[in-house]
Amino acid sequence: NLNGENAYGQTLLTIACENGYENIVEYLIENGADINQESFNGQTPLIVASANGRENIVKYLVEHGADINKENRDGETP
C-alpha cells in the first residue's frame, strides 16, 4: 500500500520527501502514491519537502500536480 502510514502518520512519500530521496519520490508518484495525502498533522509531501529545503523534490511535486495552496493544520502552506 503506497499510501499507508506508519505509527507517526507518515507515508512513504512523506518520508522520502523529508530525507531527499528523489528517485524514491519519483517511483512512488509514478506508481500511484497520493501526491497530496496529509499526515496526522496535515503535512503534505510538498510542505515537508519545502520545509526541509528539498528544492528538486519541490519542483518535481509541483510539476506533477501537488497542491501549492494546501494548508497544514496550522494554516501554513509551502
mmJSON file of the N, C-alpha and C atoms, coordinates in Angstrom:
{"data_MODEL":{"atom_site":{
"group_PDB":["ATOM","ATOM","ATOM","ATOM","ATOM","ATOM","ATOM","ATOM","ATOM","ATOM","ATOM","ATOM","ATOM","ATOM","ATOM","ATOM","ATOM","ATOM","ATOM","ATOM","ATOM","ATOM","ATOM","ATOM","ATOM","ATOM","ATOM","ATOM","ATOM","ATOM","ATOM","ATOM","ATOM","ATOM","ATOM","ATOM","ATOM","ATOM","ATOM","ATOM","ATOM","ATOM","ATOM","ATOM","ATOM","ATOM","ATOM","ATOM","ATOM","ATOM","ATOM","ATOM","ATOM","ATOM","ATOM","ATOM","ATOM","ATOM","ATOM","ATOM","ATOM","ATOM","ATOM","ATOM","ATOM","ATOM","ATOM","ATOM","ATOM","ATOM","ATOM","ATOM","ATOM","ATOM","ATOM","ATOM","ATOM","ATOM","ATOM","ATOM","ATOM","ATOM","ATOM","ATOM","ATOM","ATOM","ATOM","ATOM","ATOM","ATOM","ATOM","ATOM","ATOM","ATOM","ATOM","ATOM","ATOM","ATOM","ATOM","ATOM","ATOM","ATOM","ATOM","ATOM","ATOM","ATOM","ATOM","ATOM","ATOM","ATOM","ATOM","ATOM","ATOM","ATOM","ATOM","ATOM","ATOM","ATOM","ATOM","ATOM","ATOM","ATOM","ATOM","ATOM","ATOM","ATOM","ATOM","ATOM","ATOM","ATOM","ATOM","ATOM","ATOM","ATOM","ATOM","ATOM","ATOM","ATOM","ATOM","ATOM","ATOM","ATOM","ATOM","ATOM","ATOM","ATOM","ATOM","ATOM","ATOM","ATOM","ATOM","ATOM","ATOM","ATOM","ATOM","ATOM","ATOM","ATOM","ATOM","ATOM","ATOM","ATOM","ATOM","ATOM","ATOM","ATOM","ATOM","ATOM","ATOM","ATOM","ATOM","ATOM","ATOM","ATOM","ATOM","ATOM","ATOM","ATOM","ATOM","ATOM","ATOM","ATOM","ATOM","ATOM","ATOM","ATOM","ATOM","ATOM","ATOM","ATOM","ATOM","ATOM","ATOM","ATOM","ATOM","ATOM","ATOM","ATOM","ATOM","ATOM","ATOM","ATOM","ATOM","ATOM","ATOM","ATOM","ATOM","ATOM","ATOM","ATOM","ATOM","ATOM","ATOM","ATOM","ATOM","ATOM","ATOM","ATOM","ATOM","ATOM","ATOM","ATOM","ATOM","ATOM","ATOM","ATOM","ATOM","ATOM","ATOM","ATOM","ATOM","ATOM","ATOM","ATOM"],
"id":[1,2,3,4,5,6,7,8,9,10,11,12,13,14,15,16,17,18,19,20,21,22,23,24,25,26,27,28,29,30,31,32,33,34,35,36,37,38,39,40,41,42,43,44,45,46,47,48,49,50,51,52,53,54,55,56,57,58,59,60,61,62,63,64,65,66,67,68,69,70,71,72,73,74,75,76,77,78,79,80,81,82,83,84,85,86,87,88,89,90,91,92,93,94,95,96,97,98,99,100,101,102,103,104,105,106,107,108,109,110,111,112,113,114,115,116,117,118,119,120,121,122,123,124,125,126,127,128,129,130,131,132,133,134,135,136,137,138,139,140,141,142,143,144,145,146,147,148,149,150,151,152,153,154,155,156,157,158,159,160,161,162,163,164,165,166,167,168,169,170,171,172,173,174,175,176,177,178,179,180,181,182,183,184,185,186,187,188,189,190,191,192,193,194,195,196,197,198,199,200,201,202,203,204,205,206,207,208,209,210,211,212,213,214,215,216,217,218,219,220,221,222,223,224,225,226,227,228,229,230,231,232,233,234],
"type_symbol":["N","C","C","N","C","C","N","C","C","N","C","C","N","C","C","N","C","C","N","C","C","N","C","C","N","C","C","N","C","C","N","C","C","N","C","C","N","C","C","N","C","C","N","C","C","N","C","C","N","C","C","N","C","C","N","C","C","N","C","C","N","C","C","N","C","C","N","C","C","N","C","C","N","C","C","N","C","C","N","C","C","N","C","C","N","C","C","N","C","C","N","C","C","N","C","C","N","C","C","N","C","C","N","C","C","N","C","C","N","C","C","N","C","C","N","C","C","N","C","C","N","C","C","N","C","C","N","C","C","N","C","C","N","C","C","N","C","C","N","C","C","N","C","C","N","C","C","N","C","C","N","C","C","N","C","C","N","C","C","N","C","C","N","C","C","N","C","C","N","C","C","N","C","C","N","C","C","N","C","C","N","C","C","N","C","C","N","C","C","N","C","C","N","C","C","N","C","C","N","C","C","N","C","C","N","C","C","N","C","C","N","C","C","N","C","C","N","C","C","N","C","C","N","C","C","N","C","C","N","C","C","N","C","C"],
"label_atom_id":["N","CA","C","N","CA","C","N","CA","C","N","CA","C","N","CA","C","N","CA","C","N","CA","C","N","CA","C","N","CA","C","N","CA","C","N","CA","C","N","CA","C","N","CA","C","N","CA","C","N","CA","C","N","CA","C","N","CA","C","N","CA","C","N","CA","C","N","CA","C","N","CA","C","N","CA","C","N","CA","C","N","CA","C","N","CA","C","N","CA","C","N","CA","C","N","CA","C","N","CA","C","N","CA","C","N","CA","C","N","CA","C","N","CA","C","N","CA","C","N","CA","C","N","CA","C","N","CA","C","N","CA","C","N","CA","C","N","CA","C","N","CA","C","N","CA","C","N","CA","C","N","CA","C","N","CA","C","N","CA","C","N","CA","C","N","CA","C","N","CA","C","N","CA","C","N","CA","C","N","CA","C","N","CA","C","N","CA","C","N","CA","C","N","CA","C","N","CA","C","N","CA","C","N","CA","C","N","CA","C","N","CA","C","N","CA","C","N","CA","C","N","CA","C","N","CA","C","N","CA","C","N","CA","C","N","CA","C","N","CA","C","N","CA","C","N","CA","C","N","CA","C","N","CA","C","N","CA","C","N","CA","C","N","CA","C","N","CA","C","N","CA","C"],
"label_alt_id":[null,null,null,null,null,null,null,null,null,null,null,null,null,null,null,null,null,null,null,null,null,null,null,null,null,null,null,null,null,null,null,null,null,null,null,null,null,null,null,null,null,null,null,null,null,null,null,null,null,null,null,null,null,null,null,null,null,null,null,null,null,null,null,null,null,null,null,null,null,null,null,null,null,null,null,null,null,null,null,null,null,null,null,null,null,null,null,null,null,null,null,null,null,null,null,null,null,null,null,null,null,null,null,null,null,null,null,null,null,null,null,null,null,null,null,null,null,null,null,null,null,null,null,null,null,null,null,null,null,null,null,null,null,null,null,null,null,null,null,null,null,null,null,null,null,null,null,null,null,null,null,null,null,null,null,null,null,null,null,null,null,null,null,null,null,null,null,null,null,null,null,null,null,null,null,null,null,null,null,null,null,null,null,null,null,null,null,null,null,null,null,null,null,null,null,null,null,null,null,null,null,null,null,null,null,null,null,null,null,null,null,null,null,null,null,null,null,null,null,null,null,null,null,null,null,null,null,null,null,null,null,null,null,null],
"label_comp_id":["ASN","ASN","ASN","LEU","LEU","LEU","ASN","ASN","ASN","GLY","GLY","GLY","GLU","GLU","GLU","ASN","ASN","ASN","ALA","ALA","ALA","TYR","TYR","TYR","GLY","GLY","GLY","GLN","GLN","GLN","THR","THR","THR","LEU","LEU","LEU","LEU","LEU","LEU","THR","THR","THR","ILE","ILE","ILE","ALA","ALA","ALA","CYS","CYS","CYS","GLU","GLU","GLU","ASN","ASN","ASN","GLY","GLY","GLY","TYR","TYR","TYR","GLU","GLU","GLU","ASN","ASN","ASN","ILE","ILE","ILE","VAL","VAL","VAL","GLU","GLU","GLU","TYR","TYR","TYR","LEU","LEU","LEU","ILE","ILE","ILE","GLU","GLU","GLU","ASN","ASN","ASN","GLY","GLY","GLY","ALA","ALA","ALA","ASP","ASP","ASP","ILE","ILE","ILE","ASN","ASN","ASN","GLN","GLN","GLN","GLU","GLU","GLU","SER","SER","SER","PHE","PHE","PHE","ASN","ASN","ASN","GLY","GLY","GLY","GLN","GLN","GLN","THR","THR","THR","PRO","PRO","PRO","LEU","LEU","LEU","ILE","ILE","ILE","VAL","VAL","VAL","ALA","ALA","ALA","SER","SER","SER","ALA","ALA","ALA","ASN","ASN","ASN","GLY","GLY","GLY","ARG","ARG","ARG","GLU","GLU","GLU","ASN","ASN","ASN","ILE","ILE","ILE","VAL","VAL","VAL","LYS","LYS","LYS","TYR","TYR","TYR","LEU","LEU","LEU","VAL","VAL","VAL","GLU","GLU","GLU","HIS","HIS","HIS","GLY","GLY","GLY","ALA","ALA","ALA","ASP","ASP","ASP","ILE","ILE","ILE","ASN","ASN","ASN","LYS","LYS","LYS","GLU","GLU","GLU","ASN","ASN","ASN","ARG","ARG","ARG","ASP","ASP","ASP","GLY","GLY","GLY","GLU","GLU","GLU","THR","THR","THR","PRO","PRO","PRO"],
"label_asym_id":["A","A","A","A","A","A","A","A","A","A","A","A","A","A","A","A","A","A","A","A","A","A","A","A","A","A","A","A","A","A","A","A","A","A","A","A","A","A","A","A","A","A","A","A","A","A","A","A","A","A","A","A","A","A","A","A","A","A","A","A","A","A","A","A","A","A","A","A","A","A","A","A","A","A","A","A","A","A","A","A","A","A","A","A","A","A","A","A","A","A","A","A","A","A","A","A","A","A","A","A","A","A","A","A","A","A","A","A","A","A","A","A","A","A","A","A","A","A","A","A","A","A","A","A","A","A","A","A","A","A","A","A","A","A","A","A","A","A","A","A","A","A","A","A","A","A","A","A","A","A","A","A","A","A","A","A","A","A","A","A","A","A","A","A","A","A","A","A","A","A","A","A","A","A","A","A","A","A","A","A","A","A","A","A","A","A","A","A","A","A","A","A","A","A","A","A","A","A","A","A","A","A","A","A","A","A","A","A","A","A","A","A","A","A","A","A","A","A","A","A","A","A","A","A","A","A","A","A","A","A","A","A","A","A"],
"label_entity_id":["1","1","1","1","1","1","1","1","1","1","1","1","1","1","1","1","1","1","1","1","1","1","1","1","1","1","1","1","1","1","1","1","1","1","1","1","1","1","1","1","1","1","1","1","1","1","1","1","1","1","1","1","1","1","1","1","1","1","1","1","1","1","1","1","1","1","1","1","1","1","1","1","1","1","1","1","1","1","1","1","1","1","1","1","1","1","1","1","1","1","1","1","1","1","1","1","1","1","1","1","1","1","1","1","1","1","1","1","1","1","1","1","1","1","1","1","1","1","1","1","1","1","1","1","1","1","1","1","1","1","1","1","1","1","1","1","1","1","1","1","1","1","1","1","1","1","1","1","1","1","1","1","1","1","1","1","1","1","1","1","1","1","1","1","1","1","1","1","1","1","1","1","1","1","1","1","1","1","1","1","1","1","1","1","1","1","1","1","1","1","1","1","1","1","1","1","1","1","1","1","1","1","1","1","1","1","1","1","1","1","1","1","1","1","1","1","1","1","1","1","1","1","1","1","1","1","1","1","1","1","1","1","1","1"],
"label_seq_id":[1,1,1,2,2,2,3,3,3,4,4,4,5,5,5,6,6,6,7,7,7,8,8,8,9,9,9,10,10,10,11,11,11,12,12,12,13,13,13,14,14,14,15,15,15,16,16,16,17,17,17,18,18,18,19,19,19,20,20,20,21,21,21,22,22,22,23,23,23,24,24,24,25,25,25,26,26,26,27,27,27,28,28,28,29,29,29,30,30,30,31,31,31,32,32,32,33,33,33,34,34,34,35,35,35,36,36,36,37,37,37,38,38,38,39,39,39,40,40,40,41,41,41,42,42,42,43,43,43,44,44,44,45,45,45,46,46,46,47,47,47,48,48,48,49,49,49,50,50,50,51,51,51,52,52,52,53,53,53,54,54,54,55,55,55,56,56,56,57,57,57,58,58,58,59,59,59,60,60,60,61,61,61,62,62,62,63,63,63,64,64,64,65,65,65,66,66,66,67,67,67,68,68,68,69,69,69,70,70,70,71,71,71,72,72,72,73,73,73,74,74,74,75,75,75,76,76,76,77,77,77,78,78,78],
"pdbx_PDB_ins_code":[null,null,null,null,null,null,null,null,null,null,null,null,null,null,null,null,null,null,null,null,null,null,null,null,null,null,null,null,null,null,null,null,null,null,null,null,null,null,null,null,null,null,null,null,null,null,null,null,null,null,null,null,null,null,null,null,null,null,null,null,null,null,null,null,null,null,null,null,null,null,null,null,null,null,null,null,null,null,null,null,null,null,null,null,null,null,null,null,null,null,null,null,null,null,null,null,null,null,null,null,null,null,null,null,null,null,null,null,null,null,null,null,null,null,null,null,null,null,null,null,null,null,null,null,null,null,null,null,null,null,null,null,null,null,null,null,null,null,null,null,null,null,null,null,null,null,null,null,null,null,null,null,null,null,null,null,null,null,null,null,null,null,null,null,null,null,null,null,null,null,null,null,null,null,null,null,null,null,null,null,null,null,null,null,null,null,null,null,null,null,null,null,null,null,null,null,null,null,null,null,null,null,null,null,null,null,null,null,null,null,null,null,null,null,null,null,null,null,null,null,null,null,null,null,null,null,null,null,null,null,null,null,null,null],
"Cartn_x":[0.846,0.0,0.894,0.961,1.824,1.356,0.105,-0.427,-0.614,-0.117,-0.212,0.645,0.307,1.02,1.695,2.799,3.44,2.771,3.302,2.705,2.664,3.472,3.515,2.697,1.956,1.113,1.866,3.089,3.884,3.725,3.656,3.618,5.036,5.183,6.475,6.901,5.93,6.241,6.717,6.056,6.454,7.869,8.165,9.497,10.555,10.247,11.188,11.415,10.359,10.48,11.318,11.082,11.807,13.309,13.658,15.053,15.768,15.047,15.673,15.916,15.123,15.282,14.522,15.133,14.466,13.998,14.82,14.433,13.239,13.181,12.056,10.793,10.913,9.761,9.189,10.049,9.597,8.931,9.538,8.973,7.584,7.453,6.17,5.081,5.391,4.405,4.027,5.004,4.739,3.908,3.921,3.199,1.958,1.478,0.171,0.099,1.216,1.147,0.372,-0.393,-1.199,-0.286,-0.124,0.807,0.372,-0.899,-1.415,-1.881,-1.553,-2.01,-1.412,-2.268,-1.84,-1.442,-0.449,-0.087,-1.016,-0.772,-1.644,-1.777,-0.782,-0.845,-1.086,-1.533,-1.885,-0.723,0.444,1.596,1.444,1.651,1.651,3.1,3.306,4.67,5.339,4.576,5.138,5.576,4.769,5.127,6.389,6.452,7.613,8.876,8.775,9.937,10.402,9.461,9.789,10.446,9.891,10.419,11.829,12.17,13.484,14.459,14.077,14.976,15.26,14.312,14.499,13.982,14.732,14.283,13.932,14.739,14.45,13.156,12.914,11.681,10.488,10.627,9.547,9.173,10.166,9.913,9.2,9.667,9.06,7.601,7.349,5.983,5.044,5.484,4.654,4.386,5.415,5.25,4.303,4.114,3.26,1.937,1.569,0.229,0.041,1.115,0.95,0.222,-0.663,-1.458,-0.607,-0.231,0.638,-0.112,-1.427,-2.228,-2.761,-2.476,-2.99,-2.288,-3.068,-2.53,-2.431,-1.454,-1.421,-2.368,-2.398,-3.357,-3.061,-1.863,-1.503,-1.736,-2.318,-2.591,-1.389,-0.325,0.887,0.817,1.38,1.497,2.98,3.276,4.689,5.272],
"Cartn_y":[-1.178,0.0,1.245,1.929,3.102,4.285,4.281,5.394,5.061,3.909,3.534,4.453,4.502,5.375,4.566,5.095,4.468,4.953,4.596,4.961,6.469,7.208,8.661,9.371,8.608,9.181,9.601,9.119,9.464,8.398,8.847,7.918,7.714,6.724,6.512,7.765,8.399,9.591,10.727,10.928,11.985,11.748,10.514,10.178,10.397,9.995,10.196,11.686,12.482,13.927,14.558,14.151,14.694,14.432,13.254,12.83,13.059,13.593,13.946,12.792,11.741,10.57,10.773,11.516,11.917,10.732,9.73,8.57,7.843,7.772,7.102,7.934,9.254,10.138,9.913,9.913,9.707,8.346,7.314,5.965,5.915,6.477,6.424,7.165,8.356,9.13,8.394,7.862,7.141,5.882,5.373,4.139,4.352,5.595,5.853,6.393,6.793,7.402,8.716,9.017,10.239,11.431,12.277,13.4,14.452,14.471,15.465,14.864,13.61,12.966,13.664,13.973,14.648,13.639,14.016,13.212,13.597,13.048,13.287,14.766,15.57,16.997,17.877,17.246,17.99,18.309,17.76,17.996,17.21,17.87,17.198,16.93,16.055,15.843,17.148,18.031,19.297,20.177,20.259,21.054,20.491,19.172,18.524,18.765,18.591,18.814,20.264,21.184,22.601,22.947,22.453,22.739,22.195,21.164,20.54,20.95,21.96,22.503,21.583,20.712,19.744,20.343,21.29,22.065,21.207,20.212,19.359,18.584,18.141,17.401,18.341,19.546,20.533,20.766,20.996,21.231,20.039,18.841,17.629,17.499,17.707,17.576,18.587,19.823,20.863,20.518,20.07,19.701,18.519,17.726,16.548,16.709,17.955,18.227,18.431,18.601,18.871,20.2,20.245,21.436,22.437,23.533,24.52,25.387,25.308,26.113,25.326,24.047,23.202,23.56,23.834,24.235,23.05,23.117,22.132,22.6,21.909,22.256,23.585,24.115,25.419,26.544,26.206,27.196,27.551,26.76,27.025,26.345,27.005,26.446,26.324,25.613,25.501,26.862],
"Cartn_z":[0.0,0.0,0.0,-1.1,-1.221,-0.387,0.041,0.812,2.285,2.712,4.116,4.982,6.265,7.194,8.291,8.814,9.958,11.25,12.383,13.672,13.898,13.161,13.298,12.227,11.438,10.4,9.157,8.989,7.817,6.739,5.496,4.368,3.839,2.979,2.328,1.561,0.901,0.121,1.021,2.132,3.055,3.578,3.937,4.447,3.365,2.141,1.035,0.779,0.861,0.665,1.772,2.983,4.134,4.032,3.556,3.535,2.207,1.223,-0.045,-0.994,-0.891,-1.752,-3.062,-3.969,-5.209,-6.038,-6.203,-7.014,-6.417,-5.107,-4.453,-4.602,-4.472,-4.679,-6.074,-7.079,-8.457,-8.617,-8.074,-8.163,-7.527,-6.343,-5.642,-6.412,-6.916,-7.682,-8.962,-9.659,-10.909,-10.686,-9.468,-9.17,-8.318,-8.253,-7.679,-6.273,-5.683,-4.351,-4.448,-3.411,-3.367,-3.108,-4.087,-4.009,-2.996,-2.616,-1.672,-0.35,-0.085,1.15,2.365,3.323,4.543,5.608,6.412,7.573,8.723,9.899,11.052,11.397,11.105,11.429,10.201,9.138,7.938,7.019,7.305,6.446,5.146,4.036,2.739,2.334,1.372,0.89,0.436,-0.202,-0.663,0.508,1.539,2.714,3.36,3.481,4.098,3.267,1.958,1.089,1.172,1.166,1.239,2.572,3.657,4.992,5.186,4.429,4.558,3.453,2.68,1.667,0.49,0.179,-0.914,-2.219,-2.772,-3.93,-5.137,-5.448,-6.608,-6.416,-5.205,-4.924,-4.976,-4.433,-4.507,-5.967,-6.801,-8.231,-8.855,-8.576,-9.129,-8.681,-7.398,-6.883,-7.534,-7.653,-8.274,-9.737,-10.445,-11.855,-12.035,-10.991,-11.082,-10.332,-10.047,-9.558,-8.078,-7.321,-5.895,-5.711,-4.741,-4.46,-3.684,-4.326,-3.684,-2.672,-2.65,-1.734,-0.546,-0.489,0.585,1.891,2.925,4.222,5.169,6.086,7.161,8.27,9.375,10.438,11.117,10.908,11.461,10.462,9.31,8.281,7.433,7.53,6.763,5.403,4.415,3.069,2.732,1.646,1.264,0.99],
"occupancy":[1.0,1.0,1.0,1.0,1.0,1.0,1.0,1.0,1.0,1.0,1.0,1.0,1.0,1.0,1.0,1.0,1.0,1.0,1.0,1.0,1.0,1.0,1.0,1.0,1.0,1.0,1.0,1.0,1.0,1.0,1.0,1.0,1.0,1.0,1.0,1.0,1.0,1.0,1.0,1.0,1.0,1.0,1.0,1.0,1.0,1.0,1.0,1.0,1.0,1.0,1.0,1.0,1.0,1.0,1.0,1.0,1.0,1.0,1.0,1.0,1.0,1.0,1.0,1.0,1.0,1.0,1.0,1.0,1.0,1.0,1.0,1.0,1.0,1.0,1.0,1.0,1.0,1.0,1.0,1.0,1.0,1.0,1.0,1.0,1.0,1.0,1.0,1.0,1.0,1.0,1.0,1.0,1.0,1.0,1.0,1.0,1.0,1.0,1.0,1.0,1.0,1.0,1.0,1.0,1.0,1.0,1.0,1.0,1.0,1.0,1.0,1.0,1.0,1.0,1.0,1.0,1.0,1.0,1.0,1.0,1.0,1.0,1.0,1.0,1.0,1.0,1.0,1.0,1.0,1.0,1.0,1.0,1.0,1.0,1.0,1.0,1.0,1.0,1.0,1.0,1.0,1.0,1.0,1.0,1.0,1.0,1.0,1.0,1.0,1.0,1.0,1.0,1.0,1.0,1.0,1.0,1.0,1.0,1.0,1.0,1.0,1.0,1.0,1.0,1.0,1.0,1.0,1.0,1.0,1.0,1.0,1.0,1.0,1.0,1.0,1.0,1.0,1.0,1.0,1.0,1.0,1.0,1.0,1.0,1.0,1.0,1.0,1.0,1.0,1.0,1.0,1.0,1.0,1.0,1.0,1.0,1.0,1.0,1.0,1.0,1.0,1.0,1.0,1.0,1.0,1.0,1.0,1.0,1.0,1.0,1.0,1.0,1.0,1.0,1.0,1.0,1.0,1.0,1.0,1.0,1.0,1.0,1.0,1.0,1.0,1.0,1.0,1.0,1.0,1.0,1.0,1.0,1.0,1.0],
"B_iso_or_equiv":[0.0,0.0,0.0,0.0,0.0,0.0,0.0,0.0,0.0,0.0,0.0,0.0,0.0,0.0,0.0,0.0,0.0,0.0,0.0,0.0,0.0,0.0,0.0,0.0,0.0,0.0,0.0,0.0,0.0,0.0,0.0,0.0,0.0,0.0,0.0,0.0,0.0,0.0,0.0,0.0,0.0,0.0,0.0,0.0,0.0,0.0,0.0,0.0,0.0,0.0,0.0,0.0,0.0,0.0,0.0,0.0,0.0,0.0,0.0,0.0,0.0,0.0,0.0,0.0,0.0,0.0,0.0,0.0,0.0,0.0,0.0,0.0,0.0,0.0,0.0,0.0,0.0,0.0,0.0,0.0,0.0,0.0,0.0,0.0,0.0,0.0,0.0,0.0,0.0,0.0,0.0,0.0,0.0,0.0,0.0,0.0,0.0,0.0,0.0,0.0,0.0,0.0,0.0,0.0,0.0,0.0,0.0,0.0,0.0,0.0,0.0,0.0,0.0,0.0,0.0,0.0,0.0,0.0,0.0,0.0,0.0,0.0,0.0,0.0,0.0,0.0,0.0,0.0,0.0,0.0,0.0,0.0,0.0,0.0,0.0,0.0,0.0,0.0,0.0,0.0,0.0,0.0,0.0,0.0,0.0,0.0,0.0,0.0,0.0,0.0,0.0,0.0,0.0,0.0,0.0,0.0,0.0,0.0,0.0,0.0,0.0,0.0,0.0,0.0,0.0,0.0,0.0,0.0,0.0,0.0,0.0,0.0,0.0,0.0,0.0,0.0,0.0,0.0,0.0,0.0,0.0,0.0,0.0,0.0,0.0,0.0,0.0,0.0,0.0,0.0,0.0,0.0,0.0,0.0,0.0,0.0,0.0,0.0,0.0,0.0,0.0,0.0,0.0,0.0,0.0,0.0,0.0,0.0,0.0,0.0,0.0,0.0,0.0,0.0,0.0,0.0,0.0,0.0,0.0,0.0,0.0,0.0,0.0,0.0,0.0,0.0,0.0,0.0,0.0,0.0,0.0,0.0,0.0,0.0],
"pdbx_formal_charge":[null,null,null,null,null,null,null,null,null,null,null,null,null,null,null,null,null,null,null,null,null,null,null,null,null,null,null,null,null,null,null,null,null,null,null,null,null,null,null,null,null,null,null,null,null,null,null,null,null,null,null,null,null,null,null,null,null,null,null,null,null,null,null,null,null,null,null,null,null,null,null,null,null,null,null,null,null,null,null,null,null,null,null,null,null,null,null,null,null,null,null,null,null,null,null,null,null,null,null,null,null,null,null,null,null,null,null,null,null,null,null,null,null,null,null,null,null,null,null,null,null,null,null,null,null,null,null,null,null,null,null,null,null,null,null,null,null,null,null,null,null,null,null,null,null,null,null,null,null,null,null,null,null,null,null,null,null,null,null,null,null,null,null,null,null,null,null,null,null,null,null,null,null,null,null,null,null,null,null,null,null,null,null,null,null,null,null,null,null,null,null,null,null,null,null,null,null,null,null,null,null,null,null,null,null,null,null,null,null,null,null,null,null,null,null,null,null,null,null,null,null,null,null,null,null,null,null,null,null,null,null,null,null,null],
"auth_seq_id":[1,1,1,2,2,2,3,3,3,4,4,4,5,5,5,6,6,6,7,7,7,8,8,8,9,9,9,10,10,10,11,11,11,12,12,12,13,13,13,14,14,14,15,15,15,16,16,16,17,17,17,18,18,18,19,19,19,20,20,20,21,21,21,22,22,22,23,23,23,24,24,24,25,25,25,26,26,26,27,27,27,28,28,28,29,29,29,30,30,30,31,31,31,32,32,32,33,33,33,34,34,34,35,35,35,36,36,36,37,37,37,38,38,38,39,39,39,40,40,40,41,41,41,42,42,42,43,43,43,44,44,44,45,45,45,46,46,46,47,47,47,48,48,48,49,49,49,50,50,50,51,51,51,52,52,52,53,53,53,54,54,54,55,55,55,56,56,56,57,57,57,58,58,58,59,59,59,60,60,60,61,61,61,62,62,62,63,63,63,64,64,64,65,65,65,66,66,66,67,67,67,68,68,68,69,69,69,70,70,70,71,71,71,72,72,72,73,73,73,74,74,74,75,75,75,76,76,76,77,77,77,78,78,78],
"auth_comp_id":["ASN","ASN","ASN","LEU","LEU","LEU","ASN","ASN","ASN","GLY","GLY","GLY","GLU","GLU","GLU","ASN","ASN","ASN","ALA","ALA","ALA","TYR","TYR","TYR","GLY","GLY","GLY","GLN","GLN","GLN","THR","THR","THR","LEU","LEU","LEU","LEU","LEU","LEU","THR","THR","THR","ILE","ILE","ILE","ALA","ALA","ALA","CYS","CYS","CYS","GLU","GLU","GLU","ASN","ASN","ASN","GLY","GLY","GLY","TYR","TYR","TYR","GLU","GLU","GLU","ASN","ASN","ASN","ILE","ILE","ILE","VAL","VAL","VAL","GLU","GLU","GLU","TYR","TYR","TYR","LEU","LEU","LEU","ILE","ILE","ILE","GLU","GLU","GLU","ASN","ASN","ASN","GLY","GLY","GLY","ALA","ALA","ALA","ASP","ASP","ASP","ILE","ILE","ILE","ASN","ASN","ASN","GLN","GLN","GLN","GLU","GLU","GLU","SER","SER","SER","PHE","PHE","PHE","ASN","ASN","ASN","GLY","GLY","GLY","GLN","GLN","GLN","THR","THR","THR","PRO","PRO","PRO","LEU","LEU","LEU","ILE","ILE","ILE","VAL","VAL","VAL","ALA","ALA","ALA","SER","SER","SER","ALA","ALA","ALA","ASN","ASN","ASN","GLY","GLY","GLY","ARG","ARG","ARG","GLU","GLU","GLU","ASN","ASN","ASN","ILE","ILE","ILE","VAL","VAL","VAL","LYS","LYS","LYS","TYR","TYR","TYR","LEU","LEU","LEU","VAL","VAL","VAL","GLU","GLU","GLU","HIS","HIS","HIS","GLY","GLY","GLY","ALA","ALA","ALA","ASP","ASP","ASP","ILE","ILE","ILE","ASN","ASN","ASN","LYS","LYS","LYS","GLU","GLU","GLU","ASN","ASN","ASN","ARG","ARG","ARG","ASP","ASP","ASP","GLY","GLY","GLY","GLU","GLU","GLU","THR","THR","THR","PRO","PRO","PRO"],
"auth_asym_id":["A","A","A","A","A","A","A","A","A","A","A","A","A","A","A","A","A","A","A","A","A","A","A","A","A","A","A","A","A","A","A","A","A","A","A","A","A","A","A","A","A","A","A","A","A","A","A","A","A","A","A","A","A","A","A","A","A","A","A","A","A","A","A","A","A","A","A","A","A","A","A","A","A","A","A","A","A","A","A","A","A","A","A","A","A","A","A","A","A","A","A","A","A","A","A","A","A","A","A","A","A","A","A","A","A","A","A","A","A","A","A","A","A","A","A","A","A","A","A","A","A","A","A","A","A","A","A","A","A","A","A","A","A","A","A","A","A","A","A","A","A","A","A","A","A","A","A","A","A","A","A","A","A","A","A","A","A","A","A","A","A","A","A","A","A","A","A","A","A","A","A","A","A","A","A","A","A","A","A","A","A","A","A","A","A","A","A","A","A","A","A","A","A","A","A","A","A","A","A","A","A","A","A","A","A","A","A","A","A","A","A","A","A","A","A","A","A","A","A","A","A","A","A","A","A","A","A","A","A","A","A","A","A","A"],
"auth_atom_id":["N","CA","C","N","CA","C","N","CA","C","N","CA","C","N","CA","C","N","CA","C","N","CA","C","N","CA","C","N","CA","C","N","CA","C","N","CA","C","N","CA","C","N","CA","C","N","CA","C","N","CA","C","N","CA","C","N","CA","C","N","CA","C","N","CA","C","N","CA","C","N","CA","C","N","CA","C","N","CA","C","N","CA","C","N","CA","C","N","CA","C","N","CA","C","N","CA","C","N","CA","C","N","CA","C","N","CA","C","N","CA","C","N","CA","C","N","CA","C","N","CA","C","N","CA","C","N","CA","C","N","CA","C","N","CA","C","N","CA","C","N","CA","C","N","CA","C","N","CA","C","N","CA","C","N","CA","C","N","CA","C","N","CA","C","N","CA","C","N","CA","C","N","CA","C","N","CA","C","N","CA","C","N","CA","C","N","CA","C","N","CA","C","N","CA","C","N","CA","C","N","CA","C","N","CA","C","N","CA","C","N","CA","C","N","CA","C","N","CA","C","N","CA","C","N","CA","C","N","CA","C","N","CA","C","N","CA","C","N","CA","C","N","CA","C","N","CA","C","N","CA","C","N","CA","C","N","CA","C","N","CA","C","N","CA","C","N","CA","C","N","CA","C"],
"pdbx_PDB_model_num":[1,1,1,1,1,1,1,1,1,1,1,1,1,1,1,1,1,1,1,1,1,1,1,1,1,1,1,1,1,1,1,1,1,1,1,1,1,1,1,1,1,1,1,1,1,1,1,1,1,1,1,1,1,1,1,1,1,1,1,1,1,1,1,1,1,1,1,1,1,1,1,1,1,1,1,1,1,1,1,1,1,1,1,1,1,1,1,1,1,1,1,1,1,1,1,1,1,1,1,1,1,1,1,1,1,1,1,1,1,1,1,1,1,1,1,1,1,1,1,1,1,1,1,1,1,1,1,1,1,1,1,1,1,1,1,1,1,1,1,1,1,1,1,1,1,1,1,1,1,1,1,1,1,1,1,1,1,1,1,1,1,1,1,1,1,1,1,1,1,1,1,1,1,1,1,1,1,1,1,1,1,1,1,1,1,1,1,1,1,1,1,1,1,1,1,1,1,1,1,1,1,1,1,1,1,1,1,1,1,1,1,1,1,1,1,1,1,1,1,1,1,1,1,1,1,1,1,1,1,1,1,1,1,1]
}}}
